[in-house]
């Protein structure tokens, strides 16, 4: 199962990581071009650009390094929030993204055991950050520690976002904070209740729809045995309950295409209430995922084709 309740560790400036193996060659290959930046404060980093874009840059401004991969579901939950916060920071810190599949050497040197993992570069050193997809509230608390450490270290870039007269960001909805706290403690029913309250006040709110769908998925799957669930589905291909439970297991195992194909096929083969149950379940799973994920887009298209 995907762990969603991790919280950031306290920043330990003394716990620096050995950087000796991370120095780029004196003359990088002439054909190596820096990856295109997603924004002024979000950069894609490769093994060839790591020293300049992360270590050297961290001498003037904190750099958070997000180790991710395209197949990683929690990464797709975490990265957009980090990118949003980097834009809000307006230069107070920089987000560096490292694709572990494309940069296996650097991931190996830093002993990245699971993703998403976030490290902090500050003053030319790497510091332990956190692992897992954290709620926005916890990310903001972590960043407060980062900026406080940067200010204490006297980094010239720290606090660059503090523009006189700047309007502070709008605080999160109280229902979202309640839902995030419930998710962190594993109380998925309470999280659904909090998201329901937000949806009653703000119908169609994208964050609430996705959050509620994810909480509902975790609540359904908490007691499932993956192997037994998939075996039961294999022996009962027309059983809606068995097939939807198997789809839950597949989503949490990052087998998104398999889950979509399973339920789209069930929609095609069934009718009446059973067909509708499979349709509604698949829509709930798609709501829990990144709407920009090509697999999700294709899944919605496949479902529409199956229905019409």
C-alpha positions as CSV (number, residue, x, y, z in Angstrom):
1,X,0.0,0.0,0.0
2,X,1.1,3.6,-0.6
3,X,2.0,5.3,2.7
4,X,0.3,8.7,2.9
5,X,0.8,9.7,6.5
6,X,4.5,10.5,6.8
7,X,5.5,13.8,8.4
8,X,8.7,15.8,7.7
9,X,11.6,15.3,10.0
10,X,13.2,18.1,11.9
11,X,16.0,19.7,9.9
12,X,19.4,18.5,11.2
13,X,22.0,20.8,9.7
14,X,24.7,18.6,11.4
15,X,23.5,15.6,9.5
16,X,25.0,16.4,6.2
17,X,25.6,13.9,3.5
18,X,29.0,13.2,1.9
19,X,29.1,15.1,-1.4
20,X,32.5,13.9,-2.7
21,X,30.9,11.5,-5.2
22,X,28.6,14.1,-6.6
23,X,31.0,16.5,-8.2
24,X,30.5,16.9,-11.9
25,X,33.4,16.3,-14.3
26,X,35.6,19.4,-14.8
27,X,34.4,19.5,-18.4
28,X,30.9,18.1,-19.0
29,X,30.1,16.6,-22.4
30,X,29.5,19.4,-24.9
31,X,26.3,17.8,-26.0
32,X,24.8,17.9,-22.5
33,X,22.2,20.7,-22.3
34,X,20.6,21.7,-19.0
35,X,17.0,20.5,-18.8
36,X,14.3,23.1,-19.5
37,X,13.1,24.8,-16.4
38,X,9.5,24.3,-15.5
39,X,9.5,27.8,-14.0
40,X,12.0,30.3,-12.7
41,X,12.1,28.5,-9.3
42,X,11.5,24.9,-10.5
43,X,14.4,23.3,-12.4
44,X,15.0,19.8,-13.8
45,X,18.4,18.6,-12.8
46,X,20.7,15.9,-14.3
47,X,23.9,14.3,-13.1
48,X,25.9,16.7,-15.3
49,X,24.1,19.8,-13.9
50,X,23.7,18.7,-10.2
51,X,26.8,20.5,-8.9
52,X,26.1,23.9,-10.5
53,X,22.3,23.9,-10.2
54,X,22.0,22.4,-6.7
55,X,25.3,22.5,-4.7
56,X,26.6,25.9,-5.9
57,X,23.2,27.5,-6.0
58,X,22.6,26.4,-2.4
59,X,25.4,28.7,-1.3
60,X,22.9,31.6,-1.8
61,X,19.5,30.1,-1.6
62,X,18.0,26.8,-0.2
63,X,17.4,24.1,-2.8
64,X,14.9,21.3,-2.2
65,X,15.7,18.2,-4.3
66,X,12.7,16.1,-5.3
67,X,13.6,12.6,-6.3
68,X,10.8,11.2,-8.4
69,X,9.8,8.9,-11.3
70,X,7.0,9.0,-13.9
71,X,5.6,5.6,-12.6
72,X,5.4,6.8,-9.0
73,X,1.8,7.7,-7.9
74,X,2.8,9.5,-4.6
75,X,5.3,11.5,-6.6
76,X,2.4,12.8,-8.7
77,X,0.7,13.8,-5.5
78,X,3.7,15.6,-4.0
79,X,5.4,17.3,-7.0
80,X,2.5,19.6,-8.0
81,X,2.2,20.9,-4.4
82,X,6.0,21.5,-4.2
83,X,5.9,23.4,-7.5
84,X,3.0,25.5,-6.3
85,X,4.8,26.4,-3.1
86,X,8.0,27.2,-5.0
87,X,6.1,29.6,-7.1
88,X,4.6,31.2,-3.9
89,X,8.1,31.4,-2.4
90,X,9.1,33.7,-5.3
91,X,12.8,32.9,-5.0
92,X,13.1,32.3,-1.3
93,X,14.0,28.7,-2.2
94,X,14.3,26.6,-5.4
95,X,12.9,23.2,-6.2
96,X,15.3,20.9,-8.1
97,X,13.6,17.8,-9.7
98,X,15.7,14.7,-10.3
99,X,14.2,11.8,-12.3
100,X,15.7,8.7,-10.7
101,X,15.2,6.6,-13.8
102,X,17.2,9.0,-16.0
103,X,19.8,9.7,-13.2
104,X,20.4,6.4,-11.6
105,X,24.0,7.1,-10.6
106,X,23.1,10.1,-8.5
107,X,20.2,8.3,-6.9
108,X,22.5,5.4,-6.1
109,X,25.3,7.6,-4.6
110,X,22.7,9.3,-2.3
111,X,21.2,5.9,-1.4
112,X,17.7,6.9,-2.3
113,X,15.7,3.9,-1.1
114,X,12.2,5.0,-2.0
115,X,10.4,7.8,-3.8
116,X,9.3,10.4,-3.4
117,X,12.3,11.5,-1.3
118,X,13.2,15.1,-0.7
119,X,16.6,16.3,0.4
120,X,17.7,19.8,1.2
121,X,20.8,21.5,-0.1
122,X,21.9,24.5,2.0
123,X,25.3,26.2,2.1
124,X,26.7,23.6,-0.3
125,X,25.7,20.7,1.9
126,X,23.0,18.1,1.6
127,X,20.7,17.5,4.6
128,X,18.1,14.8,5.2
129,X,14.6,16.0,4.4
130,X,11.7,13.6,4.2
131,X,10.2,10.6,2.4
132,X,6.7,10.2,1.2
133,X,3.8,12.4,-0.1
134,X,3.1,14.9,2.7
135,X,0.0,17.1,3.1
136,X,0.5,20.7,2.1
137,X,0.1,21.8,5.7
138,X,3.2,19.7,6.7
139,X,5.1,20.9,3.6
140,X,4.6,24.5,4.7
141,X,5.8,23.8,8.2
142,X,8.9,22.1,6.8
143,X,9.6,25.1,4.5
144,X,9.4,27.4,7.5
145,X,12.2,25.4,9.1
146,X,14.2,25.6,5.9
147,X,13.9,29.3,5.6
148,X,14.7,29.8,9.3
149,X,17.8,27.7,8.9
150,X,18.8,29.7,5.8
151,X,18.3,33.0,7.6
152,X,20.4,31.8,10.5
153,X,23.1,30.7,8.0
154,X,23.0,34.2,6.4
155,X,22.3,33.0,2.9
156,X,21.9,36.0,0.6
157,X,18.9,34.6,-1.2
158,X,17.0,33.7,1.9
159,X,13.8,35.8,2.4
160,X,13.8,37.0,-1.2
161,X,10.1,36.6,-1.4
162,X,9.4,39.0,1.4
163,X,8.2,41.9,-0.8
164,X,6.8,44.9,1.2
165,X,3.0,45.1,0.9
166,X,2.8,41.5,-0.5
167,X,-0.5,39.8,0.2
168,X,0.1,36.6,2.1
169,X,-1.3,33.4,0.6
170,X,-4.9,32.5,1.3
171,X,-5.0,30.0,4.3
172,X,-6.2,26.5,3.6
173,X,-9.8,25.7,4.2
174,X,-10.4,24.3,7.8
175,X,-12.0,21.2,6.3
176,X,-8.9,20.5,4.3
177,X,-6.7,20.8,7.4
178,X,-9.1,18.5,9.3
179,X,-9.0,16.0,6.4
180,X,-5.2,16.1,6.2
181,X,-4.9,15.5,10.0
182,X,-7.3,12.6,9.7
183,X,-5.3,11.1,6.8
184,X,-2.1,11.5,8.7
185,X,-3.6,9.5,11.6
186,X,-5.1,6.9,9.3
187,X,-8.7,7.9,10.1
188,X,-10.0,7.7,6.5
189,X,-13.6,7.9,7.5
190,X,-13.0,11.2,9.3
191,X,-11.1,12.5,6.3
192,X,-14.1,11.6,4.0
193,X,-16.4,13.5,6.4
194,X,-14.2,16.5,6.3
195,X,-14.1,16.5,2.5
196,X,-17.8,16.1,2.4
197,X,-18.2,19.2,4.5
198,X,-16.0,21.1,2.1
199,X,-17.9,19.8,-0.9
200,X,-21.2,20.9,0.7
201,X,-19.8,24.4,1.0
202,X,-17.8,24.4,-2.3
203,X,-19.4,21.9,-4.7
204,X,-17.0,20.5,-7.2
205,X,-13.9,21.7,-5.4
206,X,-11.1,19.8,-7.2
207,X,-9.0,19.3,-4.1
208,X,-11.9,18.0,-2.1
209,X,-13.1,15.7,-4.9
210,X,-9.6,14.2,-5.3
211,X,-8.9,14.0,-1.5
212,X,-12.2,12.3,-0.8
213,X,-11.7,9.8,-3.5
214,X,-8.2,8.9,-2.2
215,X,-9.5,8.6,1.4
216,X,-12.3,6.4,0.2
217,X,-9.9,4.2,-1.7
218,X,-7.6,3.8,1.3
219,X,-10.6,3.1,3.6
220,X,-11.8,0.3,1.3
221,X,-8.3,-1.2,0.9
222,X,-7.0,-1.1,4.4
223,X,-8.0,-4.7,5.2
224,X,-7.5,-6.2,1.8
225,X,-5.0,-8.9,1.2
226,X,-3.7,-8.1,-2.3
227,X,-2.9,-11.6,-3.4
228,X,-6.2,-13.1,-2.1
229,X,-8.2,-10.2,-3.6
230,X,-6.6,-10.7,-7.1
231,X,-7.1,-14.4,-6.9
232,X,-10.8,-14.0,-6.0
233,X,-11.3,-11.6,-8.9
234,X,-9.6,-14.1,-11.3
235,X,-12.1,-16.8,-10.2
236,X,-15.1,-14.6,-10.5
237,X,-14.8,-12.4,-13.5
238,X,-18.4,-11.2,-13.5
239,X,-18.6,-10.5,-9.7
240,X,-18.7,-6.7,-9.4
241,X,-17.5,-6.6,-5.8
242,X,-14.6,-8.9,-6.5
243,X,-13.6,-6.9,-9.6
244,X,-13.8,-3.5,-7.9
245,X,-11.8,-4.7,-5.0
246,X,-9.1,-6.0,-7.3
247,X,-9.1,-2.7,-9.1
248,X,-8.4,-0.9,-5.8
249,X,-5.5,-3.2,-5.2
250,X,-4.1,-2.5,-8.6
251,X,-4.4,1.2,-8.2
252,X,-2.5,1.1,-4.9
253,X,0.2,-1.1,-6.6
254,X,0.6,1.5,-9.4
255,X,-1.0,-0.9,-11.9
256,X,-3.3,1.9,-13.1
257,X,-3.7,0.6,-16.7
258,X,-4.7,-2.8,-15.4
259,X,-7.3,-1.4,-13.0
260,X,-8.8,0.7,-15.8
261,X,-8.9,-2.2,-18.3
262,X,-10.5,-4.4,-15.7
263,X,-13.4,-2.1,-14.9
264,X,-13.9,-0.9,-18.5
265,X,-14.2,-4.5,-19.5
266,X,-16.7,-5.1,-16.7
267,X,-18.7,-2.2,-17.9
268,X,-18.8,-3.6,-21.4
269,X,-19.9,-7.0,-20.3
270,X,-22.5,-6.0,-17.7
271,X,-25.8,-4.2,-17.6
272,X,-28.2,-2.5,-15.2
273,X,-27.2,-2.0,-11.6
274,X,-24.0,-4.0,-12.0
275,X,-22.8,-1.9,-15.0
276,X,-23.6,1.3,-13.1
277,X,-21.7,0.1,-10.0
278,X,-18.6,-0.7,-12.1
279,X,-18.9,2.7,-13.8
280,X,-19.2,4.7,-10.6
281,X,-16.3,2.8,-9.0
282,X,-14.0,3.5,-11.9
283,X,-14.9,7.2,-11.9
284,X,-14.1,7.3,-8.2
285,X,-10.7,5.8,-8.8
286,X,-10.0,8.2,-11.7
287,X,-10.9,11.1,-9.4
288,X,-8.3,10.0,-6.9
289,X,-5.5,10.2,-9.5
290,X,-3.7,13.0,-11.3
291,X,-6.2,14.3,-13.9
292,X,-3.3,15.1,-16.2
293,X,-1.9,11.6,-16.1
294,X,-2.2,10.2,-19.7
295,X,-3.5,6.9,-18.3
296,X,-6.3,8.8,-16.5
297,X,-7.2,10.7,-19.6
298,X,-7.2,7.5,-21.7
299,X,-9.2,5.8,-19.0
300,X,-12.0,8.3,-19.1
301,X,-12.0,8.1,-22.9
302,X,-12.2,4.3,-22.7
303,X,-15.1,4.4,-20.2
304,X,-17.0,6.8,-22.5
305,X,-16.5,4.5,-25.4
306,X,-17.7,1.5,-23.4
307,X,-20.8,3.3,-22.3
308,X,-21.8,4.7,-25.7
